[in-house]
Amino acid sequence: MRFILLCIMLASDAAAQSPPSSGRWDGTVVIGDLKVPFSMQLDLSQDDVSGAFVNGEEKVSSTHGTFGGGVLRLTFQQYDTILEADLGVGGLKGKYGGTRFGSYGVEGGPYCTCAAAGEAGPDISGAWTLTEPGAPSSTGAQLVVQRKGADTIVHLLHPDDTNGALTGLFDGLSFMLHHFDGARASLMEIEPRPDGTLDVTLREQHAAVKKFHAVRMADQ
């Protein structure tokens, strides 16, 4: 018994001293009253450490990176921003930002499938036309929805602009989606209605909450 306990203690001590792993890390960034989840792909195996914010198939990669003394530092020259955080086996905690964007708190940890709560939910794949409640006509914006496994990927398309992908899961009532690419942060809730339409709530940094009603384009 003493031998077994000693082995467990040595294994725990070795795990505590082992370096953080490369791969997917999930975290949150706090911007004003928004707490936005994000995914990041880290490569700590090279002298030139790198990281990328990941939204579906979209990636925004760092231009330079270092990791030493337990501190991760990633530069995103395209945004003039820096992610600087204490990084250990169990977690990441620090700041992200720059002179243009301000400074925001970030925290996270290695990706774990045990933390992926949710299910696929109803299939809302396809193109949807958006109207604002009480408005007589379409806003000119569309939702384009894809599903890959249990993940839902949404693009909000404007006539003169394309937002980045929002990704997330179904929580039993609504699709809870998020986007963070190092420059833009947003949250979207999509609630399927019994009549086959959708109620959509969009929250973006430094902007008022927007609500839409969505109708599948094939039904129009």
C-alpha positions in Angstrom: 0.0 0.0 0.0 2.8 2.4 0.8 4.4 1.6 -2.5 1.2 2.4 -4.4 0.7 5.7 -2.5 4.3 6.6 -3.3 3.8 5.9 -7.0 0.6 8.1 -7.1 2.5 10.9 -5.3 5.4 10.7 -7.8 3.0 10.6 -10.8 1.1 13.6 -9.5 4.4 15.5 -8.9 5.6 14.7 -12.4 2.4 15.8 -13.9 2.6 19.1 -12.0 6.1 19.7 -13.3 5.5 18.7 -16.9 5.3 21.5 -19.4 2.0 22.7 -20.9 0.9 20.9 -24.0 0.5 22.1 -27.5 -2.9 21.8 -29.1 -6.4 23.2 -28.6 -6.9 25.5 -25.6 -10.3 27.0 -24.7 -10.9 30.2 -22.8 -12.9 33.3 -22.2 -12.2 36.9 -22.8 -14.0 39.6 -20.9 -14.9 42.7 -22.9 -17.1 45.2 -21.1 -20.2 43.2 -20.0 -19.5 40.4 -22.5 -17.8 37.2 -21.4 -17.0 35.5 -24.7 -15.7 32.0 -25.1 -12.9 31.3 -27.6 -10.7 28.5 -28.9 -7.0 28.8 -29.5 -4.5 26.5 -31.2 -1.1 26.7 -29.5 2.2 25.3 -30.7 4.7 25.3 -27.9 7.1 22.8 -29.5 9.2 25.2 -31.5 11.6 28.0 -30.5 9.2 30.4 -32.2 6.0 29.7 -30.3 2.7 30.4 -32.1 -1.0 30.6 -31.4 -4.1 31.1 -33.5 -7.7 32.2 -32.6 -10.0 29.6 -34.2 -13.6 30.1 -35.3 -14.8 27.1 -37.2 -12.4 26.8 -40.2 -11.3 30.4 -39.8 -7.9 31.1 -38.1 -6.1 34.3 -37.1 -2.5 33.4 -36.3 0.1 35.2 -34.2 3.1 36.8 -35.9 5.6 36.1 -33.1 5.6 34.2 -29.8 7.7 33.2 -26.9 7.2 31.0 -23.8 9.5 31.0 -20.9 9.4 31.2 -17.1 5.8 30.1 -17.3 4.8 33.2 -19.3 3.2 33.0 -22.8 3.6 36.0 -25.0 1.9 36.1 -28.4 2.1 39.1 -30.8 -0.6 39.7 -33.4 1.0 42.4 -35.5 -2.1 42.6 -37.8 -4.0 44.0 -34.8 -1.2 45.6 -32.9 -2.2 43.4 -29.9 -0.4 41.1 -27.5 -1.6 38.2 -25.5 0.5 37.8 -22.3 -0.5 35.2 -19.8 0.8 32.9 -17.1 0.6 29.4 -18.7 0.7 26.2 -16.7 -0.4 22.6 -17.1 -3.8 23.4 -15.7 -4.6 26.8 -17.1 -3.9 30.2 -18.7 -4.6 33.6 -17.1 -3.5 37.0 -18.3 -4.4 40.0 -20.5 -5.0 40.5 -24.2 -5.1 43.8 -26.1 -3.2 46.9 -27.3 -3.4 50.6 -27.7 -6.2 50.4 -30.3 -8.4 47.8 -28.5 -7.7 48.4 -24.8 -6.7 45.5 -22.5 -9.0 42.6 -21.6 -8.7 39.7 -19.1 -8.4 36.2 -20.5 -8.4 32.8 -18.9 -8.7 29.3 -20.0 -7.3 25.8 -20.0 -6.5 22.8 -22.3 -9.4 21.5 -24.3 -11.3 18.6 -22.7 -14.1 16.7 -24.3 -15.6 16.3 -20.8 -16.3 20.1 -20.8 -18.3 20.0 -24.0 -21.8 20.2 -22.6 -24.6 20.2 -25.2 -26.1 18.3 -28.1 -26.7 18.8 -31.8 -30.3 19.9 -31.4 -32.7 20.5 -34.3 -31.2 20.8 -37.8 -31.4 24.5 -38.7 -28.9 24.3 -41.5 -29.5 26.5 -44.5 -30.0 30.2 -45.4 -32.4 32.4 -43.4 -33.7 35.9 -44.0 -33.7 38.3 -41.0 -36.3 40.9 -40.0 -36.4 43.1 -37.0 -39.5 42.8 -34.7 -42.1 45.2 -35.8 -40.3 46.0 -39.1 -42.4 45.6 -42.3 -39.5 44.2 -44.4 -36.3 42.3 -44.3 -33.1 43.9 -42.9 -31.2 42.7 -46.0 -29.1 40.5 -43.7 -29.0 36.7 -43.8 -28.0 33.8 -41.6 -26.1 30.9 -43.2 -26.1 27.9 -40.9 -23.9 24.7 -41.1 -23.7 21.8 -38.8 -20.6 19.6 -38.3 -21.3 16.8 -35.8 -22.7 18.5 -32.7 -21.2 21.9 -33.6 -23.2 24.6 -35.3 -21.4 27.2 -37.4 -23.2 30.4 -38.3 -22.3 33.3 -40.6 -24.2 36.6 -40.4 -24.1 38.2 -43.8 -24.8 41.9 -44.4 -25.2 43.4 -47.9 -21.9 45.3 -47.5 -20.1 43.2 -44.9 -19.4 39.6 -43.8 -18.9 38.8 -40.2 -16.7 36.0 -39.0 -18.1 32.6 -38.1 -19.9 32.0 -34.8 -19.7 28.5 -33.4 -21.3 26.7 -30.5 -23.7 24.0 -29.3 -27.4 23.5 -28.5 -28.1 23.7 -24.8 -31.5 22.0 -24.9 -33.4 25.2 -25.6 -31.2 27.4 -27.8 -28.1 27.4 -29.8 -25.4 29.4 -27.9 -22.8 30.7 -30.3 -19.6 32.8 -30.0 -16.9 34.5 -32.0 -13.6 36.0 -31.1 -10.8 36.5 -33.6 -8.6 38.9 -31.7 -10.4 42.0 -33.0 -14.1 41.2 -32.9 -16.2 39.6 -30.2 -19.8 38.6 -30.3 -22.4 36.2 -28.8 -25.5 34.9 -30.5 -28.4 33.0 -29.2 -30.7 31.3 -31.6 -34.0 29.9 -30.3 -36.0 27.6 -32.7 -39.8 28.4 -32.6 -42.6 25.8 -32.9 -43.6 27.3 -36.3 -40.2 26.6 -37.8 -38.8 30.2 -37.6 -36.0 31.4 -35.3 -35.6 34.1 -32.7 -32.1 35.5 -32.9 -30.3 37.7 -30.3 -26.9 39.2 -31.2 -24.6 40.8 -28.6 -21.5 42.6 -29.9 -18.8 44.6 -28.1 -19.6 48.3 -27.7 -23.0 47.8 -29.4 -26.6 47.6 -28.3 -28.3 44.2 -28.2 -30.0 43.3 -31.5 -33.0 41.0 -31.9 -34.2 39.5 -35.2 -36.8 37.1 -36.5 -35.5 34.6 -39.0 -37.4 32.7 -41.7 -35.9 30.0 -43.9 -35.4 31.3 -47.4 -36.9 28.2 -48.9 -40.2 28.9 -47.1 -40.6 32.4 -48.6 
